[in-house]
């Protein structure tokens, strides 16, 4: 009887091991810029001396958001209160509301009612913000208010000159340098050709966002803080976008970029995705999206 039990237990254990191995379906892989497979610990070691770390996400990608939090916790272990979080997901005119919430002057409920949060905030960004609050880390609402990006999209970047001085405090100082030959903006220009609006206005709205996000990061870097900035991958791929403006303002700043891509097969990084970041987070295209 005992022998039979042992035999059955051993058989079940072997079958479990076989099914466990065969059923593994990895949903992501990390690569370095040249397409070499890299481990998480190696990635953290590579970024440890950086001044500004950009995590370029796909907004609807749960793997991005999960890894963002993991990186955040490890950066906090490394840098402590030198760490500052920046986020595209919060607009600069909501900085006061964030600061009031972090100071416990307003409730979580009132903060969430008034801060114009993205629809996926609770699932994807709330944990980041609450971690910052708990650890007393500043959180920069770095993005330009959407109404001004929309204004540029419809009327061009020169239209910002008509804003009041009070409104201008929420965006990068004018005039904003615009170079539509930078690859990310040139691609947007090409993409929007023939769509019925002034095609130059489309990348100009992106320029406004990138320049503004860079602008609100710079004062913290001048205080020798370490910035961990969350943004859509297109805002930092190839060290362009926000990084382009940050390097124009502060050429010596040491930047590290994580870029997100999706592929059907994640065992090898496709040529078009090499070099998008210092690290490429390659996610299976079959991975469930958050919205």
Order of alpha helices (4+ residues) and beta strands (2+ residues): alpha-beta-alpha-beta-alpha-beta-alpha-alpha-alpha-alpha-beta-alpha-alpha-alpha-alpha-beta-alpha-beta-beta
